[in-house]
Amino acid sequence: MAEEVKLLKTWSSAFGLRVVWALKLKGIPYEAIDEDLSNKSALLLQYNPVHKKIPVLVHNGNPISESLVILEYIDETWKQNPILPPDPLHRARERFWLLPSVWGAFTKEGKDREEAMAATMENLKFVEEELKGKEFFSGEKIGLVDLVFGWLANLISIFEEVTGFNIVGDAYPLLSAWMQEFSELPVIKDTWPPRDKMIIKYQALYDKYHPAK
């Protein structure tokens, strides 16, 4: 009996993209269902009735929500091309990565923005250190951390274009090289949302948080 795999996501969600990448890495056929979160479908309400959020992976009728939980489920269910390392200590370490605090720098103003930018720079320094001597965060091939941080390869340049800030630039050469390498991988490069639509979306968000005075 053929397996049935569905993925409920939105066209622009970085969290949904993580799951898309994992499924592609594993070579798992799936049906992608893009949700309109302003008018949530009966399917989303059925499969995630409590939080009503995406992404939701539905495997043979069984729903799994939260992107990191989904990634672990995919790795445990389909063993080919492992995402998590086999060593328990390394697995635990990869689970505790935190995202750089770029969003605060994008949405805040004045002193709050300065503090958010400083925190972002500190986080990116840590990320830069983690890439020393490695092609990807997980070593010679992409793994969990690369999938979790994958949004950086797309959204950083969009944030920079919308805000006029230089977030990565020459200060983080290893991160810049990783962003380029990751974004050009065959399983990644054709999955990015349309850039023009992303610019429009994030420009509208930026204007919402920074109205003209």
Disulfide bonds with the S-S distance in Angstrom:
none
